[in-house]
Each structure stands twice: as structure tokens, then as C-alpha cells.
């Protein structure tokens, strides 16, 4: 895992932990747009 990937992986982990699948999907689509 590169340093660049860590924030995304951590964010996904926390979103799953907080049970925010909708936000996780939105984040993925926003990341694709950027």
C-alpha cells in the first residue's frame, strides 16, 4: 500500500464502520469525477 492510498482506505474503513454505504458510494463517484 502506498502512502497515497492510505487516506482512501482509512476513509472507506471508517465509513463502513459508521455504516454509511450511501456516503461511500457518493465518495467513490466524486473521486472518479475529480
mmCIF file of the N, C-alpha and C atoms, coordinates in Angstrom:
data_MODEL
# 
_entry.id   MODEL 
# 
loop_
_atom_site.group_PDB 
_atom_site.id 
_atom_site.type_symbol 
_atom_site.label_atom_id 
_atom_site.label_alt_id 
_atom_site.label_comp_id 
_atom_site.label_asym_id 
_atom_site.label_entity_id 
_atom_site.label_seq_id 
_atom_site.pdbx_PDB_ins_code 
_atom_site.Cartn_x 
_atom_site.Cartn_y 
_atom_site.Cartn_z 
_atom_site.occupancy 
_atom_site.B_iso_or_equiv 
_atom_site.pdbx_formal_charge 
_atom_site.auth_seq_id 
_atom_site.auth_comp_id 
_atom_site.auth_asym_id 
_atom_site.auth_atom_id 
_atom_site.pdbx_PDB_model_num 
ATOM 1   N N  . UNK A 1 1  ? 0.849   -1.207 0.000   1.00 0.00 ? 1  UNK A N  1 
ATOM 2   C CA . UNK A 1 1  ? 0.000   0.000  0.000   1.00 0.00 ? 1  UNK A CA 1 
ATOM 3   C C  . UNK A 1 1  ? 0.877   1.247  0.000   1.00 0.00 ? 1  UNK A C  1 
ATOM 4   N N  . UNK A 1 2  ? 0.605   2.129  -0.921  1.00 0.00 ? 2  UNK A N  1 
ATOM 5   C CA . UNK A 1 2  ? 1.391   3.361  -0.984  1.00 0.00 ? 2  UNK A CA 1 
ATOM 6   C C  . UNK A 1 2  ? 0.823   4.399  -0.027  1.00 0.00 ? 2  UNK A C  1 
ATOM 7   N N  . UNK A 1 3  ? 1.626   5.413  0.269   1.00 0.00 ? 3  UNK A N  1 
ATOM 8   C CA . UNK A 1 3  ? 1.176   6.490  1.165   1.00 0.00 ? 3  UNK A CA 1 
ATOM 9   C C  . UNK A 1 3  ? -0.047  7.194  0.583   1.00 0.00 ? 3  UNK A C  1 
ATOM 10  N N  . UNK A 1 4  ? -0.106  7.250  -0.742  1.00 0.00 ? 4  UNK A N  1 
ATOM 11  C CA . UNK A 1 4  ? -1.202  7.942  -1.416  1.00 0.00 ? 4  UNK A CA 1 
ATOM 12  C C  . UNK A 1 4  ? -2.535  7.217  -1.205  1.00 0.00 ? 4  UNK A C  1 
ATOM 13  N N  . UNK A 1 5  ? -2.489  5.901  -1.075  1.00 0.00 ? 5  UNK A N  1 
ATOM 14  C CA . UNK A 1 5  ? -3.715  5.114  -0.939  1.00 0.00 ? 5  UNK A CA 1 
ATOM 15  C C  . UNK A 1 5  ? -4.256  5.072  0.484   1.00 0.00 ? 5  UNK A C  1 
ATOM 16  N N  . UNK A 1 6  ? -3.394  5.327  1.456   1.00 0.00 ? 6  UNK A N  1 
ATOM 17  C CA . UNK A 1 6  ? -3.814  5.204  2.858   1.00 0.00 ? 6  UNK A CA 1 
ATOM 18  C C  . UNK A 1 6  ? -5.045  6.025  3.229   1.00 0.00 ? 6  UNK A C  1 
ATOM 19  N N  . UNK A 1 7  ? -5.106  7.316  2.908   1.00 0.00 ? 7  UNK A N  1 
ATOM 20  C CA . UNK A 1 7  ? -6.286  8.106  3.300   1.00 0.00 ? 7  UNK A CA 1 
ATOM 21  C C  . UNK A 1 7  ? -7.588  7.524  2.755   1.00 0.00 ? 7  UNK A C  1 
ATOM 22  N N  . UNK A 1 8  ? -7.569  7.051  1.525   1.00 0.00 ? 8  UNK A N  1 
ATOM 23  C CA . UNK A 1 8  ? -8.774  6.490  0.919   1.00 0.00 ? 8  UNK A CA 1 
ATOM 24  C C  . UNK A 1 8  ? -9.193  5.220  1.635   1.00 0.00 ? 8  UNK A C  1 
ATOM 25  N N  . UNK A 1 9  ? -8.219  4.356  1.913   1.00 0.00 ? 9  UNK A N  1 
ATOM 26  C CA . UNK A 1 9  ? -8.515  3.098  2.602   1.00 0.00 ? 9  UNK A CA 1 
ATOM 27  C C  . UNK A 1 9  ? -9.044  3.373  3.996   1.00 0.00 ? 9  UNK A C  1 
ATOM 28  N N  . UNK A 1 10 ? -8.418  4.317  4.692   1.00 0.00 ? 10 UNK A N  1 
ATOM 29  C CA . UNK A 1 10 ? -8.883  4.674  6.034   1.00 0.00 ? 10 UNK A CA 1 
ATOM 30  C C  . UNK A 1 10 ? -10.291 5.238  5.979   1.00 0.00 ? 10 UNK A C  1 
ATOM 31  N N  . UNK A 1 11 ? -10.546 6.098  5.007   1.00 0.00 ? 11 UNK A N  1 
ATOM 32  C CA . UNK A 1 11 ? -11.868 6.706  4.879   1.00 0.00 ? 11 UNK A CA 1 
ATOM 33  C C  . UNK A 1 11 ? -12.920 5.630  4.623   1.00 0.00 ? 11 UNK A C  1 
ATOM 34  N N  . UNK A 1 12 ? -12.615 4.695  3.725   1.00 0.00 ? 12 UNK A N  1 
ATOM 35  C CA . UNK A 1 12 ? -13.555 3.611  3.443   1.00 0.00 ? 12 UNK A CA 1 
ATOM 36  C C  . UNK A 1 12 ? -13.811 2.788  4.695   1.00 0.00 ? 12 UNK A C  1 
ATOM 37  N N  . UNK A 1 13 ? -12.750 2.537  5.455   1.00 0.00 ? 13 UNK A N  1 
ATOM 38  C CA . UNK A 1 13 ? -12.885 1.761  6.690   1.00 0.00 ? 13 UNK A CA 1 
ATOM 39  C C  . UNK A 1 13 ? -13.808 2.459  7.678   1.00 0.00 ? 13 UNK A C  1 
ATOM 40  N N  . UNK A 1 14 ? -13.590 3.746  7.865   1.00 0.00 ? 14 UNK A N  1 
ATOM 41  C CA . UNK A 1 14 ? -14.414 4.491  8.818   1.00 0.00 ? 14 UNK A CA 1 
ATOM 42  C C  . UNK A 1 14 ? -15.858 4.608  8.345   1.00 0.00 ? 14 UNK A C  1 
ATOM 43  N N  . UNK A 1 15 ? -16.058 4.811  7.056   1.00 0.00 ? 15 UNK A N  1 
ATOM 44  C CA . UNK A 1 15 ? -17.422 4.913  6.537   1.00 0.00 ? 15 UNK A CA 1 
ATOM 45  C C  . UNK A 1 15 ? -18.165 3.595  6.723   1.00 0.00 ? 15 UNK A C  1 
ATOM 46  N N  . UNK A 1 16 ? -17.465 2.476  6.481   1.00 0.00 ? 16 UNK A N  1 
ATOM 47  C CA . UNK A 1 16 ? -18.101 1.172  6.676   1.00 0.00 ? 16 UNK A CA 1 
ATOM 48  C C  . UNK A 1 16 ? -18.398 0.951  8.148   1.00 0.00 ? 16 UNK A C  1 
ATOM 49  N N  . UNK A 1 17 ? -17.469 1.374  8.988   1.00 0.00 ? 17 UNK A N  1 
ATOM 50  C CA . UNK A 1 17 ? -17.638 1.219  10.427  1.00 0.00 ? 17 UNK A CA 1 
ATOM 51  C C  . UNK A 1 17 ? -18.837 2.036  10.911  1.00 0.00 ? 17 UNK A C  1 
ATOM 52  N N  . UNK A 1 18 ? -19.020 3.192  10.307  1.00 0.00 ? 18 UNK A N  1 
ATOM 53  C CA . UNK A 1 18 ? -20.135 4.070  10.679  1.00 0.00 ? 18 UNK A CA 1 
ATOM 54  C C  . UNK A 1 18 ? -21.416 3.718  9.918   1.00 0.00 ? 18 UNK A C  1 
ATOM 55  N N  . UNK A 1 19 ? -21.315 2.698  9.068   1.00 0.00 ? 19 UNK A N  1 
ATOM 56  C CA . UNK A 1 19 ? -22.459 2.237  8.272   1.00 0.00 ? 19 UNK A CA 1 
ATOM 57  C C  . UNK A 1 19 ? -23.032 3.364  7.410   1.00 0.00 ? 19 UNK A C  1 
ATOM 58  N N  . UNK A 1 20 ? -22.182 3.903  6.562   1.00 0.00 ? 20 UNK A N  1 
ATOM 59  C CA . UNK A 1 20 ? -22.635 4.956  5.643   1.00 0.00 ? 20 UNK A CA 1 
ATOM 60  C C  . UNK A 1 20 ? -22.368 4.520  4.198   1.00 0.00 ? 20 UNK A C  1 
ATOM 61  N N  . UNK A 1 21 ? -23.029 3.449  3.761   1.00 0.00 ? 21 UNK A N  1 
ATOM 62  C CA . UNK A 1 21 ? -22.781 2.947  2.404   1.00 0.00 ? 21 UNK A CA 1 
ATOM 63  C C  . UNK A 1 21 ? -23.114 3.964  1.324   1.00 0.00 ? 21 UNK A C  1 
ATOM 64  N N  . UNK A 1 22 ? -24.127 4.787  1.563   1.00 0.00 ? 22 UNK A N  1 
ATOM 65  C CA . UNK A 1 22 ? -24.503 5.803  0.582   1.00 0.00 ? 22 UNK A CA 1 
ATOM 66  C C  . UNK A 1 22 ? -23.377 6.808  0.419   1.00 0.00 ? 22 UNK A C  1 
ATOM 67  N N  . UNK A 1 23 ? -22.835 7.258  1.541   1.00 0.00 ? 23 UNK A N  1 
ATOM 68  C CA . UNK A 1 23 ? -21.742 8.213  1.510   1.00 0.00 ? 23 UNK A CA 1 
ATOM 69  C C  . UNK A 1 23 ? -20.519 7.595  0.836   1.00 0.00 ? 23 UNK A C  1 
ATOM 70  N N  . UNK A 1 24 ? -20.307 6.300  1.067   1.00 0.00 ? 24 UNK A N  1 
ATOM 71  C CA . UNK A 1 24 ? -19.183 5.595  0.455   1.00 0.00 ? 24 UNK A CA 1 
ATOM 72  C C  . UNK A 1 24 ? -19.338 5.594  -1.063  1.00 0.00 ? 24 UNK A C  1 
ATOM 73  N N  . UNK A 1 25 ? -20.561 5.351  -1.539  1.00 0.00 ? 25 UNK A N  1 
ATOM 74  C CA . UNK A 1 25 ? -20.805 5.368  -2.988  1.00 0.00 ? 25 UNK A CA 1 
ATOM 75  C C  . UNK A 1 25 ? -20.618 6.769  -3.545  1.00 0.00 ? 25 UNK A C  1 
ATOM 76  N N  . UNK A 1 26 ? -21.142 7.762  -2.838  1.00 0.00 ? 26 UNK A N  1 
ATOM 77  C CA . UNK A 1 26 ? -21.008 9.151  -3.278  1.00 0.00 ? 26 UNK A CA 1 
ATOM 78  C C  . UNK A 1 26 ? -19.538 9.543  -3.353  1.00 0.00 ? 26 UNK A C  1 
ATOM 79  N N  . UNK A 1 27 ? -18.767 9.132  -2.347  1.00 0.00 ? 27 UNK A N  1 
ATOM 80  C CA . UNK A 1 27 ? -17.343 9.455  -2.315  1.00 0.00 ? 27 UNK A CA 1 
ATOM 81  C C  . UNK A 1 27 ? -16.632 8.839  -3.515  1.00 0.00 ? 27 UNK A C  1 
ATOM 82  N N  . UNK A 1 28 ? -16.982 7.599  -3.821  1.00 0.00 ? 28 UNK A N  1 
ATOM 83  C CA . UNK A 1 28 ? -16.359 6.906  -4.950  1.00 0.00 ? 28 UNK A CA 1 
ATOM 84  C C  . UNK A 1 28 ? -16.662 7.631  -6.261  1.00 0.00 ? 28 UNK A C  1 
ATOM 85  N N  . UNK A 1 29 ? -17.894 8.069  -6.439  1.00 0.00 ? 29 UNK A N  1 
ATOM 86  C CA . UNK A 1 29 ? -18.264 8.765  -7.673  1.00 0.00 ? 29 UNK A CA 1 
ATOM 87  C C  . UNK A 1 29 ? -17.606 10.143 -7.730  1.00 0.00 ? 29 UNK A C  1 
ATOM 88  N N  . UNK A 1 30 ? -17.515 10.801 -6.587  1.00 0.00 ? 30 UNK A N  1 
ATOM 89  C CA . UNK A 1 30 ? -16.857 12.109 -6.546  1.00 0.00 ? 30 UNK A CA 1 
ATOM 90  C C  . UNK A 1 30 ? -15.373 11.971 -6.847  1.00 0.00 ? 30 UNK A C  1 
ATOM 91  N N  . UNK A 1 31 ? -14.759 10.923 -6.315  1.00 0.00 ? 31 UNK A N  1 
ATOM 92  C CA . UNK A 1 31 ? -13.338 10.686 -6.548  1.00 0.00 ? 31 UNK A CA 1 
ATOM 93  C C  . UNK A 1 31 ? -13.090 10.425 -8.035  1.00 0.00 ? 31 UNK A C  1 
ATOM 94  N N  . UNK A 1 32 ? -14.018 9.736  -8.677  1.00 0.00 ? 32 UNK A N  1 
ATOM 95  C CA . UNK A 1 32 ? -13.879 9.444  -10.102 1.00 0.00 ? 32 UNK A CA 1 
ATOM 96  C C  . UNK A 1 32 ? -13.979 10.728 -10.919 1.00 0.00 ? 32 UNK A C  1 
ATOM 97  N N  . UNK A 1 33 ? -14.817 11.649 -10.482 1.00 0.00 ? 33 UNK A N  1 
ATOM 98  C CA . UNK A 1 33 ? -15.002 12.920 -11.190 1.00 0.00 ? 33 UNK A CA 1 
ATOM 99  C C  . UNK A 1 33 ? -13.760 13.796 -11.075 1.00 0.00 ? 33 UNK A C  1 
ATOM 100 N N  . UNK A 1 34 ? -13.153 13.815 -9.913  1.00 0.00 ? 34 UNK A N  1 
ATOM 101 C CA . UNK A 1 34 ? -12.004 14.695 -9.681  1.00 0.00 ? 34 UNK A CA 1 
ATOM 102 C C  . UNK A 1 34 ? -10.840 14.323 -10.528 1.00 0.00 ? 34 UNK A C  1 
# 
